[in-house]
Amino acid sequence: MAPTAQGRGIGGQLLSAFAESATAHHCQSIALTCLADRIPFYQKNGYQVVGVSTSQHAGETWYDLVKEL
């Protein structure tokens, strides 16, 4: 997200809308992969770290997260 948009709750609102849509479509959970510095944001929004991802994209260490709906 652009630095000028950070801290305004927009990302959290988008995640909430996505979770509502997933629930409406009878999904039981949402999974995502992110870099370590993004983990606190997703945890604040109800996601839990399940481990290190097998992704080797860009030579980075990625983490798998899940939110139960």
C-alpha positions as CSV (number, residue, x, y, z in Angstrom):
1,M,0.0,0.0,0.0
2,A,1.2,3.5,-0.7
3,P,2.8,5.2,2.4
4,T,0.3,8.0,2.2
5,A,-2.6,5.5,2.6
6,Q,-1.0,3.5,5.5
7,G,-2.4,3.8,8.9
8,R,-5.9,4.8,7.7
9,G,-7.5,1.4,8.1
10,I,-8.0,0.8,4.4
11,G,-6.1,-2.5,4.4
12,G,-8.1,-3.8,7.3
13,Q,-11.3,-2.8,5.6
14,L,-10.3,-4.6,2.5
15,L,-9.5,-7.7,4.5
16,S,-12.8,-7.6,6.3
17,A,-14.7,-7.2,3.0
18,F,-12.8,-10.2,1.5
19,A,-13.6,-12.3,4.6
20,E,-17.3,-11.4,4.3
21,S,-17.3,-12.4,0.7
22,A,-15.5,-15.7,1.4
23,T,-18.0,-16.4,4.2
24,A,-20.9,-15.7,1.8
25,H,-19.3,-18.2,-0.6
26,H,-19.2,-20.8,2.2
27,C,-15.4,-20.8,2.6
28,Q,-14.1,-22.0,5.9
29,S,-10.7,-20.2,5.9
30,I,-8.5,-17.9,4.0
31,A,-4.8,-18.6,3.4
32,L,-2.1,-16.2,2.3
33,T,1.7,-16.0,2.0
34,C,3.6,-12.9,3.0
35,L,7.0,-11.6,4.1
36,A,8.0,-11.4,7.8
37,D,7.6,-7.7,8.0
38,R,3.9,-8.0,7.0
39,I,3.0,-10.6,9.6
40,P,2.0,-8.2,12.4
41,F,-0.6,-6.5,10.1
42,Y,-2.2,-9.8,9.2
43,Q,-2.1,-11.0,12.8
44,K,-3.9,-7.8,13.9
45,N,-6.6,-8.8,11.3
46,G,-7.1,-12.4,12.7
47,Y,-4.6,-14.4,10.7
48,Q,-2.3,-16.9,12.3
49,V,1.2,-18.0,11.1
50,V,1.2,-21.7,10.2
51,G,4.8,-21.8,9.2
52,V,7.5,-21.0,6.7
53,S,6.3,-21.3,3.1
54,T,7.9,-23.5,0.5
55,S,7.9,-20.4,-1.9
56,Q,11.3,-19.3,-2.9
57,H,10.1,-16.2,-4.9
58,A,12.7,-13.5,-5.2
59,G,15.0,-15.4,-2.9
60,E,13.0,-14.3,0.1
61,T,11.7,-16.3,3.1
62,W,7.9,-16.3,3.0
63,Y,5.4,-17.3,5.6
64,D,2.0,-19.0,5.3
65,L,-0.9,-17.6,7.3
66,V,-4.5,-18.7,7.7
67,K,-7.7,-17.1,9.0
68,E,-10.5,-19.4,10.1
69,L,-13.9,-18.0,9.1
